[in-house]
């Protein structure tokens, strides 16, 4: 099966005169099930629709190359948010883009969903435009925008789109296409689950049980009242994102009301199997070969996705708000069939790089009551402590991995997606843990303790550090008993809400004591749709409405980041500044816990101190020569 058309010539080769649906995307066209555009286009094709794709349009000629679609334009910014794709957490412009030919940045605009939709509405004012994907999904309500440092309205209002699809869009897309094809007007599609629409205030018919968030006009005000209302609205939006018990949520924007229908139920195992059985080419479009290909395919080409959703729901992560906290899993037969197809690819070297998803070791609901009652609105399954109702088991996942290892032509099966270590260590049966260490680690296993301060970890929605310490100890015990040299690579985050200077120093000491030298650390990035971003903007925890300390200034954020890499010479000045301000002279010197050595400037500071003995009591002075 060939790629779907991205040029008029290819559309003619299909024998089409007009497309039913035209997908406009901020990514290059990669026909692989790890790319949202690929999945939605193939699902629509399977449903009988003629789908053309306009990847990374640059001018009017690109937008109009296929003419007017019979039914609708579908718009997304690509696999990741266009602003995250363009800017670092320090708001510096990135120089590369893994989803663009040749890896070059600049092929998509900032706020791509808004830009693309407005252009289409100008060129084709009478054609419905439906927006979706991560960028639209996380901006469905009024949201704090880190790059503008203000609250922006729903992207549905900002863009002028007719309909917004949030979450994973297979069912939404087909339902919308079917109803448009049946002759319904886009304005009548107000009952599709997993969608948002805007209606004039005078036309709004009250919906029984609907939850109302404070209006955009109220939450956009950067005063104490506005921020408090924003935090309350965030809690409502997070709580109602549940396909079993979620209610309609509304928010007023001027003379319009944004209405979010309850979430679309996640795909069943059978439905997921059908999606992943579609005829993906599993590569980028051949037109990109001369441009250097699309780098984003490298990490996923020989990887397998076996699940969706995450009931871990870390506060800084948007997966739970996009995919949901309910787990969907593919059948063993489906995953094995895809794995066999990988082994037949000419460049397959015998290694399956990953068998995962948002969290690799989730294959079932968190508890037996979840599918009937939904997930609890007022607490999380795993953090800060694990709910006693959580059913911990790796039996099914382990069986799947064994089946994959047994396939001909497969040398190794690795797990590179995040392993939820608190869930793993809670499993009384260590069989999976042992086989993970023996068979599925490619020298290094990435895990995400994120911090060591329990106060910060609670703000993150992560378990206490003692849980990670227990996991780490057992990992190295099993590694040693297996006669292997394998290491944990911890993901760490600086400047998360709740992290004071004291906490950042505590983390640096933790790293020193554990002989960890992270080459990469992540500064907290306030992206739309997360609880942590709400904390960053409002200074409040929306779950408790209690104040949260937020590191805000560029200097403080730079110091917290530098402390995680205290060992780098270029970070010395920042680390010294933080330690001196905190009065932690005990960490400056040559002692076992010292982060940096003393220098002439420090000695002079100590000499002039009002209480020099107290200031230098823990500094390790170099021994005098004999």
C-alpha positions as CSV (number, residue, x, y, z in Angstrom):
1,X,0.0,0.0,0.0
2,X,1.6,3.4,-1.0
3,X,1.8,6.5,1.1
4,X,-1.2,8.7,1.2
5,X,-1.0,11.7,-1.2
6,X,0.9,14.8,-0.3
7,X,1.0,16.1,-3.9
8,X,-1.6,16.6,-6.6
9,X,0.4,14.1,-8.7
10,X,0.0,11.5,-6.1
11,X,-3.7,12.2,-5.7
12,X,-4.2,11.7,-9.4
13,X,-2.3,8.4,-9.2
14,X,-5.0,7.3,-6.7
15,X,-7.6,8.3,-9.3
16,X,-9.1,11.0,-7.1
17,X,-10.3,14.4,-8.3
18,X,-11.1,15.7,-4.8
19,X,-10.2,14.7,-1.2
20,X,-12.8,14.0,1.4
21,X,-10.6,15.1,4.3
22,X,-7.4,17.1,4.0
23,X,-5.1,16.9,7.0
24,X,-2.8,19.9,7.6
25,X,0.0,19.2,10.0
26,X,3.1,20.8,11.4
27,X,5.2,17.6,11.0
28,X,6.7,16.1,8.0
29,X,4.7,13.1,6.8
30,X,5.9,10.0,8.4
31,X,3.6,7.0,7.9
32,X,4.3,5.2,11.2
33,X,1.9,4.5,14.1
34,X,4.0,6.6,16.5
35,X,2.8,9.7,14.5
36,X,-0.7,11.0,15.1
37,X,-1.2,12.2,11.5
38,X,-0.4,8.7,10.3
39,X,-2.9,7.0,12.6
40,X,-5.8,9.4,11.9
41,X,-5.2,9.3,8.1
42,X,-5.1,5.5,8.0
43,X,-8.2,5.2,10.3
44,X,-10.1,7.6,8.0
45,X,-8.9,5.7,4.9
46,X,-10.0,2.4,6.5
47,X,-13.5,4.0,7.0
48,X,-13.7,4.6,3.2
49,X,-12.5,8.3,3.0
50,X,-10.1,9.9,0.6
51,X,-7.5,11.5,2.7
52,X,-4.7,13.9,1.5
53,X,-2.0,15.4,3.7
54,X,-0.5,18.8,3.6
55,X,2.7,18.6,5.7
56,X,4.3,21.9,7.0
57,X,2.7,24.3,4.5
58,X,4.6,27.5,3.9
59,X,2.4,29.6,1.6
60,X,-1.1,29.8,0.1
61,X,0.0,27.5,-2.8
62,X,0.6,24.8,-0.3
63,X,-2.7,25.2,1.5
64,X,-4.6,25.2,-1.8
65,X,-2.7,22.5,-3.7
66,X,-5.6,20.0,-3.3
67,X,-8.4,22.5,-3.6
68,X,-11.4,22.3,-1.4
69,X,-12.0,19.0,0.5
70,X,-15.5,17.5,0.2
71,X,-16.0,17.3,4.0
72,X,-13.5,19.1,6.2
73,X,-9.9,20.1,7.0
74,X,-8.3,18.4,10.0
75,X,-5.5,20.5,11.6
76,X,-2.8,19.6,14.1
77,X,0.6,21.0,15.0
78,X,2.4,17.7,14.8
79,X,3.5,15.1,17.4
80,X,4.5,17.8,19.9
81,X,3.4,21.3,20.8
82,X,4.8,23.8,18.3
83,X,6.0,26.1,21.0
84,X,7.9,23.3,22.8
85,X,9.3,22.3,19.4
86,X,10.7,25.8,18.9
87,X,11.8,26.9,22.4
88,X,13.7,25.6,25.3
89,X,12.5,26.0,28.9
90,X,14.7,29.2,29.0
91,X,12.7,30.4,26.0
92,X,15.7,30.2,23.7
93,X,15.1,29.3,20.1
94,X,16.0,25.7,19.2
95,X,18.2,25.0,16.2
96,X,16.8,21.6,15.3
97,X,13.4,19.8,14.8
98,X,13.3,16.1,14.8
99,X,10.0,16.1,12.9
100,X,11.2,18.1,10.0
101,X,13.2,16.9,7.0
102,X,16.9,17.1,7.7
103,X,16.2,18.0,11.3
104,X,16.1,21.7,10.5
105,X,14.0,24.1,12.6
106,X,11.7,26.7,11.2
107,X,9.4,24.6,9.0
108,X,6.3,25.2,11.2
109,X,5.0,28.5,12.7
110,X,4.7,29.3,16.3
111,X,1.2,28.3,17.5
112,X,0.7,26.2,14.4
113,X,-2.9,25.2,15.0
114,X,-4.0,28.9,15.2
115,X,-1.9,30.0,12.2
116,X,-3.0,27.1,10.0
117,X,-6.7,27.4,11.0
118,X,-6.9,31.1,10.4
119,X,-5.3,30.7,7.0
120,X,-7.8,28.0,6.0
121,X,-10.7,30.1,7.2
122,X,-9.5,32.9,5.0
123,X,-9.0,30.7,1.9
124,X,-12.0,28.5,2.4
125,X,-14.5,30.2,4.8
126,X,-17.3,27.8,4.1
127,X,-15.3,24.6,4.8
128,X,-15.4,23.1,8.3
129,X,-12.1,23.1,10.2
130,X,-11.6,20.5,13.0
131,X,-8.5,20.9,15.2
132,X,-6.8,18.1,17.2
133,X,-3.6,16.6,18.4
134,X,-1.6,17.5,21.5
135,X,-1.4,21.3,20.9
136,X,-5.2,21.7,20.6
137,X,-6.0,19.0,23.2
138,X,-4.1,20.7,26.0
139,X,-5.4,24.2,25.1
140,X,-9.1,23.4,25.1
141,X,-9.8,25.8,27.9
142,X,-8.3,29.2,28.9
143,X,-4.7,28.3,29.8
144,X,-1.6,29.9,31.1
145,X,0.8,30.5,28.2
146,X,4.5,30.4,29.4
147,X,5.8,32.1,26.3
148,X,3.5,35.1,26.5
149,X,3.4,34.9,30.3
150,X,-0.3,35.4,30.4
151,X,-3.6,33.4,30.2
152,X,-4.8,32.9,26.7
153,X,-8.3,31.9,25.7
154,X,-9.3,28.4,24.5
155,X,-7.5,27.6,21.2
156,X,-11.0,26.9,19.8
157,X,-11.7,30.6,20.2
158,X,-8.2,31.8,19.3
159,X,-8.2,29.9,16.0
160,X,-11.8,30.2,14.9
161,X,-12.0,26.4,14.4
162,X,-15.4,24.8,14.2
163,X,-14.7,21.8,16.4
164,X,-11.9,20.7,18.7
165,X,-11.0,17.0,19.2
166,X,-9.1,16.3,22.5
167,X,-7.4,13.1,23.5
168,X,-6.7,10.2,21.1
169,X,-8.8,10.9,18.0
170,X,-9.5,7.7,16.1
171,X,-13.2,7.4,17.1
172,X,-13.9,11.2,17.0
173,X,-12.4,11.5,13.5
174,X,-14.6,8.8,12.0
175,X,-17.8,9.9,13.7
176,X,-17.3,13.5,12.5
177,X,-16.5,12.3,8.9
178,X,-19.5,10.0,8.9
179,X,-21.9,12.7,10.0
180,X,-20.6,15.3,7.7
181,X,-20.8,12.8,4.8
182,X,-24.4,12.1,5.8
183,X,-25.2,15.8,5.2
184,X,-25.1,17.1,8.8
185,X,-23.8,20.7,9.3
186,X,-20.7,21.0,11.4
187,X,-22.7,23.3,13.8
188,X,-25.0,20.3,14.7
189,X,-22.1,18.1,15.8
190,X,-22.5,19.1,19.5
191,X,-22.8,15.7,21.0
192,X,-19.6,13.9,19.8
193,X,-17.7,12.7,22.9
194,X,-14.2,13.9,23.2
195,X,-14.9,17.2,21.5
196,X,-15.3,20.9,22.4
197,X,-17.4,23.4,20.5
198,X,-18.2,27.0,21.0
199,X,-21.7,28.4,21.1
200,X,-23.1,32.0,21.5
201,X,-24.3,32.6,25.0
202,X,-27.9,33.3,23.9
203,X,-28.0,29.9,22.0
204,X,-26.6,27.8,24.9
205,X,-29.0,25.3,26.3
206,X,-28.1,24.3,29.9
207,X,-26.8,20.8,30.2
208,X,-27.8,18.8,33.3
209,X,-24.9,18.1,35.6
210,X,-22.4,20.3,33.7
211,X,-19.5,21.8,35.6
212,X,-18.7,25.4,35.0
213,X,-15.3,26.9,35.2
214,X,-14.7,30.6,35.9
215,X,-14.9,32.6,32.7
216,X,-11.8,33.5,30.7
217,X,-12.3,37.1,31.6
218,X,-12.0,36.2,35.3
219,X,-9.1,33.7,35.2
220,X,-7.0,35.8,32.9
221,X,-6.6,38.5,35.5
222,X,-3.1,38.2,37.1
223,X,-4.3,39.2,40.5
224,X,-4.9,37.0,43.6
225,X,-8.5,36.4,42.8
226,X,-7.9,35.6,39.1
227,X,-5.2,33.1,40.0
228,X,-7.3,31.4,42.6
229,X,-10.2,31.0,40.2
230,X,-7.7,29.7,37.6
231,X,-6.5,27.0,40.1
232,X,-10.1,26.0,40.9
233,X,-10.9,25.7,37.2
234,X,-7.8,23.6,36.6
235,X,-9.0,21.1,39.3
236,X,-12.4,20.9,37.6
237,X,-10.9,20.2,34.2
238,X,-8.5,17.5,35.6
239,X,-11.2,15.8,37.7
240,X,-13.7,15.6,34.8
241,X,-11.3,14.1,32.4
242,X,-12.6,10.6,32.9
243,X,-14.5,8.6,30.3
244,X,-16.6,6.7,32.9
245,X,-17.8,9.5,35.3
246,X,-16.7,12.7,33.6
247,X,-19.2,15.5,33.2
248,X,-19.6,18.2,30.6
249,X,-17.5,21.2,31.4
250,X,-18.2,24.7,30.2
251,X,-16.3,28.0,30.3
252,X,-17.5,31.4,29.1
253,X,-15.4,33.5,26.7
254,X,-17.0,36.9,26.2
255,X,-20.3,36.3,24.3
256,X,-19.4,32.6,23.7
257,X,-19.3,29.5,25.8
258,X,-16.8,26.8,25.2
259,X,-18.5,23.4,25.9
260,X,-16.4,20.3,26.5
261,X,-18.3,17.1,26.1
262,X,-17.3,14.1,28.3
263,X,-14.2,12.2,27.1
264,X,-14.4,9.6,24.4
265,X,-14.0,6.1,25.9
266,X,-10.5,4.7,25.3
267,X,-10.0,2.1,22.6
268,X,-10.7,-1.5,23.6
269,X,-8.1,-4.1,22.9
270,X,-9.9,-5.1,19.7
271,X,-10.1,-1.5,18.5
272,X,-6.4,-0.9,19.3
273,X,-5.5,-4.1,17.4
274,X,-7.4,-2.8,14.4
275,X,-5.6,0.5,14.4
276,X,-2.1,-1.1,14.6
277,X,-3.0,-3.5,11.9
278,X,-3.5,-0.7,9.3
279,X,-1.1,-0.7,6.4
280,X,1.5,1.8,7.6
281,X,4.6,2.2,5.5
282,X,6.6,2.6,8.7
283,X,8.9,5.3,7.2
284,X,9.0,8.9,6.1
285,X,7.7,9.9,2.7
286,X,10.2,9.2,-0.1
287,X,10.3,12.9,-1.0
288,X,12.3,13.6,2.1
289,X,15.1,11.2,1.3
290,X,17.1,13.9,-0.6
291,X,16.6,16.3,2.3
292,X,18.2,13.9,4.8
293,X,15.1,12.1,6.0
294,X,13.1,12.8,9.2
295,X,15.2,12.2,12.3
296,X,12.1,11.5,14.5
297,X,11.7,8.0,12.9
298,X,15.0,6.7,14.2
299,X,13.8,6.3,17.8
300,X,10.6,4.5,16.9
301,X,11.2,2.6,13.7
302,X,12.0,-0.7,15.5
303,X,9.9,0.0,18.6
304,X,6.5,-1.4,19.6
305,X,3.7,0.5,21.4
306,X,1.6,-2.0,23.5
307,X,-0.4,0.4,25.7
308,X,-1.9,3.9,26.1
309,X,-2.9,6.0,29.0
310,X,-1.2,6.4,32.4
311,X,-2.6,6.2,35.9
312,X,0.7,7.4,37.3
313,X,-0.4,10.9,36.3
314,X,2.6,13.0,37.4
315,X,1.7,16.6,37.9
316,X,4.2,17.9,35.3
317,X,3.2,15.5,32.6
318,X,0.3,16.1,30.1
319,X,-0.2,12.4,29.1
320,X,-3.0,11.8,31.6
321,X,-4.8,14.9,30.5
322,X,-4.4,13.9,26.8
323,X,-4.6,10.1,26.6
324,X,-6.4,9.7,29.9
325,X,-5.6,7.7,33.1
326,X,-7.3,4.6,31.9
327,X,-5.0,1.9,30.3
328,X,-5.7,0.5,26.9
329,X,-3.6,-2.5,25.8
330,X,-3.1,-4.4,22.6
331,X,-3.4,-8.2,22.4
332,X,-0.3,-10.3,22.4
333,X,-1.3,-11.5,18.9
334,X,-1.3,-7.9,17.6
335,X,2.0,-7.0,19.1
336,X,3.7,-10.2,17.9
337,X,2.3,-9.7,14.4
338,X,3.8,-6.2,14.3
339,X,7.1,-7.5,15.7
340,X,7.3,-10.1,12.9
341,X,6.8,-7.4,10.3
342,X,9.8,-5.6,11.9
343,X,12.0,-8.6,11.5
344,X,11.2,-8.7,7.7
345,X,12.4,-5.1,7.2
346,X,15.8,-5.0,5.3
347,X,17.5,-2.8,7.9
348,X,16.4,-4.7,11.0
349,X,19.4,-5.8,12.9
350,X,17.8,-8.1,15.4
351,X,17.0,-5.5,18.1
352,X,13.6,-4.4,19.1
353,X,14.4,-1.1,20.7
354,X,11.3,-0.7,22.9
355,X,8.1,-2.4,24.0
356,X,6.3,0.4,25.8
357,X,4.1,3.4,25.8
358,X,3.5,6.2,28.2
359,X,4.5,3.9,31.0
360,X,6.0,0.6,29.8
361,X,4.9,-1.7,32.7
362,X,1.2,-0.9,32.7
363,X,-1.0,-3.5,31.0
364,X,-4.3,-3.3,33.0
365,X,-6.5,-0.8,34.9
366,X,-5.1,0.4,38.2
367,X,-7.9,-1.3,40.1
368,X,-10.9,-3.6,39.4
369,X,-13.4,-0.8,40.1
370,X,-11.9,1.6,37.6
371,X,-13.9,0.5,34.5
372,X,-17.2,0.6,36.4
373,X,-16.8,3.7,38.5
374,X,-14.0,5.5,36.8
375,X,-10.8,6.8,38.4
376,X,-11.1,8.6,41.7
377,X,-11.3,12.4,41.2
378,X,-9.8,13.4,44.5
379,X,-6.6,11.2,44.6
380,X,-4.0,9.5,42.5
381,X,-3.3,5.8,42.3
382,X,0.4,5.8,43.0
383,X,1.5,9.0,44.7
384,X,2.4,10.2,47.2
385,X,1.5,6.7,48.5
386,X,0.1,3.8,46.5
387,X,-3.7,3.3,46.9
388,X,-4.4,-0.1,48.6
389,X,-6.9,-0.9,45.8
390,X,-4.2,-0.9,43.1
391,X,-3.6,-4.3,41.7
392,X,0.1,-4.7,41.0
393,X,1.0,-7.4,38.5
394,X,3.5,-7.8,35.6
395,X,2.4,-11.3,34.7
396,X,0.8,-10.4,31.3
397,X,3.6,-7.9,30.3
398,X,6.3,-10.6,31.2
399,X,4.5,-13.2,29.1
400,X,4.4,-10.7,26.1
401,X,8.1,-10.0,26.5
402,X,9.0,-13.7,26.5
403,X,7.0,-14.3,23.4
404,X,8.8,-11.5,21.6
405,X,12.2,-12.8,22.8
406,X,11.4,-16.2,21.3
407,X,10.8,-14.8,17.8
408,X,13.2,-15.9,15.0
409,X,15.6,-13.1,14.0
410,X,15.1,-11.3,17.3
411,X,18.4,-11.0,19.3
412,X,17.3,-8.6,22.0
413,X,14.2,-6.9,23.2
414,X,14.8,-3.7,25.1
415,X,12.6,-1.5,27.3
416,X,13.4,2.2,26.8
417,X,10.0,3.7,27.7
418,X,9.7,4.8,31.3
419,X,9.4,2.0,33.9
420,X,7.3,3.1,36.8
421,X,9.7,1.9,39.5
422,X,7.2,2.4,42.4
423,X,4.7,0.1,40.7
424,X,7.5,-2.4,39.9
425,X,8.9,-2.5,43.5
426,X,5.4,-3.0,44.9
427,X,5.1,-6.3,43.0
428,X,5.7,-9.1,45.5
429,X,6.6,-11.4,42.6
430,X,10.1,-10.5,41.5
431,X,10.0,-12.6,38.3
432,X,9.6,-9.6,36.0
433,X,12.2,-7.5,37.8
434,X,14.7,-10.3,37.4
435,X,14.0,-10.8,33.7
436,X,14.1,-7.0,33.2
437,X,17.6,-7.0,34.5
438,X,18.7,-10.1,32.7
439,X,17.1,-9.5,29.3
440,X,15.7,-6.1,28.7
441,X,18.3,-3.5,29.7
442,X,20.6,-2.2,27.0
443,X,23.4,-1.3,29.5
444,X,21.4,1.6,31.0
445,X,17.8,1.7,32.3
446,X,16.1,5.1,32.3
447,X,14.0,5.8,35.4
448,X,12.5,9.0,36.7
449,X,12.9,9.8,40.4
450,X,13.0,13.5,39.4
451,X,14.1,14.8,42.8
452,X,15.1,13.7,46.3
453,X,13.2,16.2,48.4
454,X,10.0,14.6,49.5
455,X,8.4,18.0,49.6
456,X,9.2,18.6,46.0
457,X,8.2,15.1,45.0
458,X,4.8,15.6,46.6
459,X,4.3,18.7,44.4
460,X,5.4,16.6,41.4
461,X,2.9,13.8,42.2
462,X,5.8,11.4,42.7
463,X,6.5,8.9,45.5
464,X,9.0,9.6,48.3
465,X,12.7,9.2,47.6
466,X,12.9,6.1,49.9
467,X,10.8,4.2,47.3
468,X,13.4,5.0,44.6
469,X,16.3,4.1,47.0
470,X,14.7,0.7,47.6
471,X,14.3,0.2,43.9
472,X,17.9,1.3,43.1
473,X,19.3,-1.0,45.8
474,X,17.4,-4.0,44.5
475,X,18.3,-3.2,40.9
476,X,22.0,-3.3,41.6
477,X,21.7,-6.4,43.7
478,X,20.0,-8.3,40.8
479,X,22.4,-6.8,38.3
480,X,25.4,-8.1,40.3
481,X,23.9,-11.5,40.8
482,X,23.3,-11.7,37.0
483,X,27.0,-10.9,36.5
484,X,26.2,-7.8,34.4
485,X,27.4,-4.2,34.4
486,X,24.3,-2.2,34.0
487,X,23.4,1.3,35.3
488,X,20.4,3.4,36.2
489,X,20.1,6.7,34.4
490,X,17.8,8.9,36.5
491,X,15.7,11.6,35.0
492,X,16.0,14.7,37.2
493,X,14.2,18.0,37.1
494,X,15.2,21.4,38.4
495,X,13.1,24.4,39.4
496,X,9.8,22.5,39.7
497,X,7.2,24.4,41.8
498,X,7.9,23.6,45.5
499,X,11.7,23.4,44.9
500,X,13.4,26.0,47.1
501,X,17.1,26.8,47.1
502,X,17.4,24.4,50.1
503,X,15.8,21.6,48.1
504,X,18.1,22.2,45.1
505,X,21.1,22.0,47.3
506,X,19.8,18.8,48.9
507,X,19.4,17.2,45.5
508,X,23.0,18.2,44.6
509,X,24.3,16.6,47.8
510,X,22.2,13.5,47.0
511,X,23.8,13.2,43.6
512,X,27.3,13.6,45.1
513,X,26.7,11.0,47.7
514,X,25.4,8.6,45.1
515,X,28.2,9.3,42.6
516,X,25.8,10.5,40.0
517,X,26.9,12.8,37.3
518,X,23.9,13.5,35.1
519,X,24.9,14.7,31.6
520,X,21.4,16.0,30.9
521,X,19.0,17.6,33.3
522,X,15.6,19.1,32.6
523,X,14.5,22.5,33.8
524,X,10.8,22.5,34.6
525,X,8.9,23.6,31.5
526,X,5.4,25.1,32.2
527,X,3.5,23.6,29.2
528,X,-0.3,23.9,28.9
529,X,-2.6,21.4,30.5
530,X,-0.6,20.3,33.5
531,X,-1.2,20.7,37.2
532,X,2.4,21.8,37.7
533,X,1.9,24.6,35.2
534,X,-1.1,25.7,37.2
535,X,1.2,25.8,40.3
536,X,3.8,27.7,38.4
537,X,1.3,30.4,37.3
538,X,-0.9,30.7,40.4
539,X,1.5,29.7,43.2
540,X,-1.2,27.4,44.4
541,X,-1.6,23.6,44.4
542,X,-5.1,23.2,42.7
543,X,-5.6,19.9,44.6
544,X,-5.3,21.6,48.1
545,X,-5.5,25.3,47.3
546,X,-2.4,25.8,49.5
547,X,0.5,28.1,48.5
548,X,3.4,26.5,46.7
549,X,6.9,28.1,46.4
550,X,7.8,28.8,42.8
551,X,11.3,29.6,41.6
552,X,10.7,32.3,39.0
553,X,13.7,34.5,38.3
554,X,16.2,33.4,35.5
555,X,19.0,33.6,38.1
556,X,17.4,31.3,40.6
557,X,16.3,28.8,37.9
558,X,19.9,28.9,36.4
559,X,21.3,28.2,39.9
560,X,19.0,25.3,40.6
561,X,19.9,23.8,37.2
562,X,23.6,24.3,37.8
563,X,23.4,22.6,41.2
564,X,22.4,19.4,39.4
565,X,25.6,19.6,37.4
566,X,27.8,21.1,40.2
567,X,30.8,19.2,38.8
568,X,31.0,21.1,35.6
569,X,33.5,24.0,35.7
570,X,31.2,26.3,33.8
571,X,28.7,26.0,36.6
572,X,31.0,26.9,39.4
573,X,30.1,30.5,39.7
574,X,26.3,29.8,39.9
575,X,26.8,26.9,42.4
576,X,29.1,29.2,44.6
577,X,26.5,31.9,44.5
578,X,23.7,29.6,45.6
579,X,25.8,28.0,48.4
580,X,27.0,31.3,49.8
581,X,23.5,32.8,49.9
582,X,22.2,29.7,51.6
583,X,25.1,29.8,54.1
584,X,26.2,26.3,53.1
585,X,29.9,26.9,53.4
586,X,30.2,23.3,54.6
587,X,29.7,22.2,51.0
588,X,32.6,24.3,49.8
589,X,36.0,22.6,50.2
590,X,37.4,19.1,49.8
591,X,35.3,17.1,52.1
592,X,33.2,14.1,50.9
593,X,30.0,16.1,50.6
594,X,31.6,19.3,49.2
595,X,30.3,20.3,45.8
596,X,33.0,22.7,44.9
597,X,36.4,23.6,46.2
598,X,37.2,26.9,48.0
599,X,39.0,29.8,46.3
600,X,40.6,33.1,47.2
601,X,37.3,34.9,47.0
602,X,35.7,32.5,49.5
603,X,38.7,32.8,51.9
604,X,38.4,36.6,51.8
605,X,34.6,36.4,52.5
606,X,35.3,34.1,55.4
607,X,38.1,36.3,56.8
608,X,35.8,39.4,56.8
609,X,32.9,37.5,58.3
610,X,31.6,38.7,61.7
611,X,31.7,35.1,62.9
612,X,34.5,33.5,60.9
613,X,34.7,30.4,63.1
614,X,31.1,29.5,62.6
615,X,31.4,30.2,58.8
616,X,34.3,28.0,58.3
617,X,33.7,25.2,60.8
618,X,33.0,22.6,58.2
619,X,35.4,23.7,55.5
620,X,38.1,21.2,54.8
621,X,41.4,23.1,54.5
622,X,44.2,21.7,52.5
623,X,47.0,20.2,54.5
624,X,50.2,22.2,55.0
625,X,53.3,20.9,53.3
626,X,55.8,19.3,55.6
